[in-house]
Amino acid sequence: MATKNEFNPKWFDMTGDPLPYAKYIKLLKSGAQSEKTGYLSYLISYVEASGRMPPKQKDLMLKSFKKLSDESKRNIVKNFGETIGPLGILRLQLFGRITDTSFKVQYPKAENLGLYDYMISKDGKKWTRISAKGMTGKTNTVKPKDIVEVFGNVQNVPAGAKFAYSFIKLISEESTNEGSQKALELLKSEYPAEVGKLLPNEFRNKPVTSKVLSETIFEKLSKETNSAFSKELNKLFWTALEQLDVYYIKFGLDRNGIPIFDRVSDLLWVEFEDGTVKKVTDPEDKQPFVYFRGKGREAGVKRAEKPGFQL
């Protein structure tokens, strides 16, 4: 059975100082050898060769994928996607052509940075922040304080997102329980009609004293893509990422075990075809919609964590 963080960068001893490509690929290949079926080693070879692989070796890769349990497959998408992500970026030219000799990657020692997972550089001087996501399953929740810290104060927030900033700042600064309840009262004062439709009758004229109920309303209202509240949240979130130069890279595996990498919202679908990079215009590859949810809250169960942004 896979451990919780098996195959992530820390497991491969990659965190800390910037890694030149030669050191990165050495650690990647060395660590993958401990995976018993051999699938990770085949996967690395496939991506390193830009999808060009001898038929017999490719057949072995596909057979080794079939031997994996569903849990192992999910673990690879969730954790190894972050580890192999830089190689996919490099070979699929997701940020243009980069030479192996000039390419560098850095995984921070601190886990849970919130807005990004690692950085890449074309020249070792300018760095681009990458947030690694799986093609399937929920992404990590981005904490309100991470977005608040980008702007510093409300004067730096763009028009049309200032209420959303005040809303998440209140949650960030207050206690876990009271923050959500106070934020709901603020939301009621700004959008009384929209919130009123979601409130149980007994709370129409008095404060809500339930963290779970407050966060349930946040989630329901922010999932309404045409609501003014959800539009504000999305503008605030994506403006913050643009200011920090953060890009989302999704990783997945098709039903046969062939890797998929995608730079989110670049309007392109990129894949390997006979050892070359094929780029296809994809109008559907747009900026993802985000909503606001209670982290760790499922089916009305209360957890001692603050709500946050969810793709």
C-alpha positions as CSV (number, residue, x, y, z in Angstrom):
1,M,0.0,0.0,0.0
2,A,1.3,3.4,-0.9
3,T,2.2,5.8,1.9
4,K,0.5,9.2,2.0
5,N,3.2,11.2,0.3
6,E,5.0,8.5,-1.6
7,F,6.5,9.7,-4.9
8,N,6.2,13.4,-4.1
9,P,9.4,15.7,-4.4
10,K,10.4,15.3,-0.8
11,W,10.3,11.5,-1.2
12,F,12.7,11.9,-4.1
13,D,15.0,14.1,-2.0
14,M,14.5,17.1,-4.4
15,T,13.5,19.8,-1.9
16,G,15.8,22.7,-1.1
17,D,18.3,24.2,-3.4
18,P,17.7,24.8,-7.1
19,L,18.3,21.7,-9.2
20,P,19.9,21.9,-12.7
21,Y,18.3,19.5,-15.1
22,A,21.1,16.9,-14.9
23,K,20.7,16.6,-11.1
24,Y,16.9,16.7,-11.3
25,I,16.7,13.8,-13.9
26,K,19.2,11.8,-11.9
27,L,17.2,12.0,-8.7
28,L,14.0,11.3,-10.7
29,K,15.3,8.1,-12.2
30,S,17.0,6.9,-9.1
31,G,13.9,7.3,-6.9
32,A,11.6,5.7,-9.5
33,Q,13.6,2.4,-9.3
34,S,12.0,1.6,-6.0
35,E,8.5,1.3,-7.6
36,K,8.2,-2.4,-7.9
37,T,6.2,-2.7,-11.2
38,G,8.7,-0.6,-13.1
39,Y,5.9,1.7,-14.3
40,L,7.4,5.0,-13.0
41,S,10.8,4.3,-14.7
42,Y,9.0,3.6,-18.0
43,L,6.9,6.7,-17.6
44,I,10.0,8.8,-17.1
45,S,11.7,7.3,-20.1
46,Y,8.5,8.0,-22.2
47,V,8.4,11.7,-21.2
48,E,12.1,12.2,-21.5
49,A,12.1,10.9,-25.0
50,S,9.1,13.1,-25.9
51,G,6.8,10.1,-26.3
52,R,9.2,8.3,-28.6
53,M,9.6,4.7,-27.3
54,P,10.4,1.3,-28.9
55,P,7.2,-0.7,-29.3
56,K,8.4,-3.5,-27.0
57,Q,9.3,-1.1,-24.2
58,K,6.1,0.8,-24.6
59,D,4.2,-2.5,-24.4
60,L,6.0,-3.2,-21.1
61,M,5.0,0.2,-19.8
62,L,1.4,-0.4,-20.6
63,K,1.5,-3.9,-19.0
64,S,3.1,-2.5,-15.8
65,F,0.4,0.1,-15.6
66,K,-2.3,-2.6,-15.5
67,K,-0.6,-4.2,-12.5
68,L,-1.1,-1.0,-10.4
69,S,-3.9,-0.9,-7.9
70,D,-6.4,1.9,-8.2
71,E,-5.0,3.5,-5.1
72,S,-1.5,3.5,-6.6
73,K,-2.8,5.1,-9.8
74,R,-4.5,7.8,-7.8
75,N,-1.3,8.3,-5.7
76,I,0.8,8.7,-8.9
77,V,-1.5,11.4,-10.3
78,K,-1.7,13.2,-7.0
79,N,1.9,13.1,-5.9
80,F,4.2,12.1,-8.8
81,G,2.5,14.6,-11.1
82,E,4.3,17.3,-9.1
83,T,7.6,15.4,-9.3
84,I,7.5,14.7,-13.0
85,G,5.8,18.0,-13.8
86,P,9.0,19.9,-14.7
87,L,10.1,17.2,-17.2
88,G,6.6,17.4,-18.8
89,I,6.9,21.2,-19.0
90,L,10.4,20.9,-20.6
91,R,9.6,18.2,-23.2
92,L,6.1,19.5,-24.2
93,Q,7.4,23.1,-24.4
94,L,4.6,24.3,-22.2
95,F,6.5,27.6,-21.7
96,G,8.3,27.6,-25.1
97,R,11.6,25.9,-25.9
98,I,14.1,25.5,-23.1
99,T,17.4,23.8,-23.3
100,D,18.3,21.0,-20.8
101,T,21.5,22.9,-19.8
102,S,19.7,26.1,-18.9
103,F,16.7,24.5,-17.2
104,K,16.4,24.5,-13.4
105,V,13.7,23.5,-11.0
106,Q,13.3,24.3,-7.3
107,Y,11.0,22.6,-4.8
108,P,10.7,24.6,-1.5
109,K,11.4,22.8,1.8
110,A,8.2,24.2,3.3
111,E,5.2,22.2,2.4
112,N,1.7,23.6,1.9
113,L,2.7,27.0,0.5
114,G,-0.8,27.4,-0.8
115,L,-0.4,29.2,-4.1
116,Y,2.4,27.2,-5.7
117,D,4.3,23.9,-5.4
118,Y,7.6,24.5,-7.3
119,M,9.4,26.9,-9.5
120,I,11.1,26.5,-12.9
121,S,13.6,28.7,-14.7
122,K,14.7,28.9,-18.3
123,D,18.0,30.6,-17.3
124,G,18.5,30.2,-13.5
125,K,17.6,33.9,-13.0
126,K,13.9,34.5,-13.6
127,W,11.6,32.0,-12.0
128,T,8.1,31.0,-12.8
129,R,5.8,29.6,-10.0
130,I,3.9,26.4,-10.8
131,S,0.9,25.0,-9.0
132,A,0.6,21.2,-9.7
133,K,-2.9,19.7,-10.0
134,G,-4.3,16.3,-10.9
135,M,-6.6,15.9,-13.9
136,T,-9.1,14.2,-11.6
137,G,-10.2,14.7,-8.0
138,K,-10.4,17.9,-6.0
139,T,-7.4,20.3,-5.8
140,N,-5.9,21.6,-2.6
141,T,-7.9,24.4,-1.0
142,V,-6.1,27.8,-1.3
143,K,-6.2,29.5,2.1
144,P,-7.7,33.1,2.4
145,K,-4.6,34.4,4.0
146,D,-2.5,33.5,1.0
147,I,-4.7,35.7,-1.3
148,V,-4.9,38.5,1.3
149,E,-1.1,38.6,1.6
150,V,-0.7,39.1,-2.2
151,F,-2.5,42.5,-2.0
152,G,-1.4,43.8,1.4
153,N,-4.4,46.1,1.7
154,V,-7.7,46.9,0.1
155,Q,-6.3,49.8,-1.8
156,N,-4.3,47.4,-4.0
157,V,-7.4,45.3,-4.9
158,P,-9.0,45.9,-8.3
159,A,-12.4,47.4,-8.6
160,G,-15.1,44.8,-8.5
161,A,-13.3,42.6,-6.0
162,K,-13.0,44.8,-2.9
163,F,-15.9,43.2,-1.1
164,A,-14.5,39.7,-1.7
165,Y,-11.2,40.9,-0.3
166,S,-12.9,42.2,2.9
167,F,-14.8,39.0,3.1
168,I,-11.8,36.7,3.0
169,K,-9.7,39.0,5.2
170,L,-12.3,38.7,7.9
171,I,-12.1,34.9,7.7
172,S,-8.3,35.1,7.7
173,E,-8.0,37.3,10.8
174,E,-10.7,35.9,13.0
175,S,-10.8,32.6,14.8
176,T,-11.7,29.5,12.9
177,N,-15.3,29.3,14.3
178,E,-16.2,33.0,14.6
179,G,-14.6,34.0,11.3
180,S,-17.1,32.1,9.1
181,Q,-20.0,33.3,11.2
182,K,-19.0,37.0,11.1
183,A,-18.2,36.7,7.4
184,L,-21.7,35.4,6.8
185,E,-23.2,38.5,8.5
186,L,-21.0,40.6,6.2
187,L,-22.2,38.7,3.2
188,K,-25.8,39.1,4.3
189,S,-25.4,42.9,4.5
190,E,-23.9,43.1,1.0
191,Y,-26.1,40.6,-0.8
192,P,-29.2,40.2,1.4
193,A,-31.5,38.9,-1.4
194,E,-29.1,36.2,-2.6
195,V,-28.1,35.0,0.9
196,G,-31.8,35.2,2.1
197,K,-32.8,32.5,-0.4
198,L,-30.3,30.1,1.1
199,L,-30.9,30.8,4.8
200,P,-33.2,28.6,6.9
201,N,-36.3,30.6,8.1
202,E,-35.2,30.8,11.7
203,F,-32.0,32.7,10.7
204,R,-33.6,35.3,8.4
205,N,-33.7,37.9,11.2
206,K,-30.9,36.8,13.6
207,P,-27.2,35.9,13.3
208,V,-26.1,32.4,12.3
209,T,-24.1,30.7,15.1
210,S,-23.1,27.7,13.1
211,K,-19.7,27.4,11.2
212,V,-21.1,24.5,9.1
213,L,-24.2,26.4,8.0
214,S,-22.2,29.5,7.2
215,E,-19.8,27.6,5.0
216,T,-22.6,25.7,3.4
217,I,-24.1,29.0,2.3
218,F,-20.6,30.3,1.1
219,E,-20.3,27.2,-1.1
220,K,-23.8,27.2,-2.5
221,L,-23.7,30.9,-3.4
222,S,-20.2,30.9,-4.8
223,K,-21.0,27.9,-7.0
224,E,-23.6,30.0,-8.8
225,T,-21.4,31.2,-11.6
226,N,-23.6,34.2,-12.4
227,S,-23.9,35.5,-8.9
228,A,-22.1,38.8,-8.1
229,F,-20.4,37.2,-5.2
230,S,-18.9,34.4,-7.2
231,K,-17.7,36.8,-9.9
232,E,-16.0,38.9,-7.2
233,L,-14.2,35.9,-5.7
234,N,-13.0,34.7,-9.1
235,K,-11.7,38.2,-10.0
236,L,-9.9,38.4,-6.7
237,F,-8.4,34.9,-7.0
238,W,-7.1,35.1,-10.5
239,T,-5.8,38.7,-10.1
240,A,-3.7,37.4,-7.2
241,L,-2.3,34.6,-9.3
242,E,-1.5,36.9,-12.2
243,Q,0.4,39.2,-9.9
244,L,2.4,36.3,-8.5
245,D,3.0,34.9,-12.0
246,V,1.6,31.5,-10.9
247,Y,0.6,28.9,-13.5
248,Y,-1.4,25.7,-13.1
249,I,-0.1,22.5,-14.7
250,K,-2.4,19.5,-14.6
251,F,-1.1,15.9,-14.8
252,G,-3.1,12.8,-15.5
253,L,-2.9,9.3,-16.9
254,D,-5.2,8.0,-19.7
255,R,-6.9,4.6,-19.3
256,N,-3.7,2.9,-20.7
257,G,-1.2,4.7,-18.6
258,I,-0.1,7.3,-21.1
259,P,0.8,10.6,-19.3
260,I,-1.1,13.8,-19.9
261,F,0.2,17.3,-19.1
262,D,-1.8,20.5,-19.6
263,R,-1.0,24.2,-18.9
264,V,-4.3,25.4,-17.7
265,S,-6.0,28.3,-19.5
266,D,-3.5,28.7,-22.4
267,L,-6.2,27.8,-24.9
268,L,-4.1,24.8,-26.1
269,W,-4.0,21.1,-25.9
270,V,-0.5,19.7,-26.2
271,E,0.6,16.1,-26.6
272,F,3.4,13.9,-28.0
273,E,2.9,12.5,-31.5
274,D,5.6,10.2,-32.9
275,G,8.3,12.0,-30.9
276,T,7.3,15.5,-31.7
277,V,5.2,18.0,-29.9
278,K,1.7,18.6,-31.2
279,K,-0.3,21.7,-30.2
280,V,-4.0,21.9,-30.9
281,T,-6.1,25.0,-30.3
282,D,-8.6,24.3,-27.5
283,P,-11.1,27.1,-26.8
284,E,-12.4,25.2,-23.8
285,D,-9.1,25.4,-22.0
286,K,-10.1,28.6,-20.2
287,Q,-9.5,30.0,-16.8
288,P,-11.1,27.6,-14.3
289,F,-14.0,28.7,-12.1
290,V,-13.3,28.8,-8.4
291,Y,-15.7,28.7,-5.5
292,F,-15.4,29.0,-1.7
293,R,-15.9,25.9,0.4
294,G,-15.3,24.7,4.0
295,K,-12.1,22.7,3.9
296,G,-12.5,19.2,5.3
297,R,-16.3,19.7,5.6
298,E,-18.2,16.9,4.0
299,A,-22.0,16.2,4.4
300,G,-22.3,18.7,7.2
301,V,-19.4,17.5,9.3
302,K,-17.6,20.3,11.2
303,R,-13.8,20.4,11.0
304,A,-11.5,22.8,12.8
305,E,-10.2,24.4,9.5
306,K,-10.9,27.6,7.8
307,P,-12.7,27.6,4.4
308,G,-10.9,28.5,1.2
309,F,-10.8,28.7,-2.6
310,Q,-11.5,25.5,-4.5
311,L,-11.1,24.9,-8.3
